Amino acid sequence: MTQDPPLRVFRLQLTYLAIVALVVLLQTLPLQSLPYPFAPADVPLAITFAWIMRRPDVMSPILITLAFLFADAILQRPPGLWTLIVLCASIFLRMRTRGRKEILFLYEWFIVSWVIGVSFLVHYFALMFSFMPVPDVQQYVVQVMLSVLIYPICKWLFRPMLSFALTQTLHPSASRAAK
């Protein structure tokens, strides 16, 4: 397997933080005066899972923690709860991608869908058991479905950016010269 230079990995990490910060800040813009009829998709979650499934070596736990603590603070969620859930889910997905270069997309989407569903379910019950106000179950289900449906879009958008920079193909003459 070819590895990217550390500077490119650092730039990818900064790009991830900037994208998540931009998406979170765009979610706080008052685009209409009436409340939304449904909960929007959790785009930072879909972006994070798409990046983890494509490049687990770039997505460190500290990076994910920083991004989602920022999102918790801006979106006024209980600090650290959603961050911890996403961190555990991302570590699970990272373990699933170890040793596999490419997997069938439908299988990957199925796994990510289950992880998103379980993450939202754990978040809902954690809010309920800590006597925090919980949103309506129907809104949660819609948010889960939209997050699952936006995952392929995130995967498609970031696929060229997350490809390995160094791809070496050795010609037969180059391999003979190396011997």
Buried (B, 14 or more C-beta within 10 A) or exposed (E): EEEBEEEBBEEBBEBBBEBBBEBBEEBEEEEEEEEEEBBEBBBBBBBBBBBBBBBBBBBBEEBBBBBBBBBBEEBEBEEEBBBBBBBBBBBBBBEBBEEEEEEEEEEBBEBBBEBBBBBBEBBBEBBEEEEEEBEEEEBBBBBBBBBBEBBBBBBEEBEEEBEEEEEEEEEEEEEEEEE
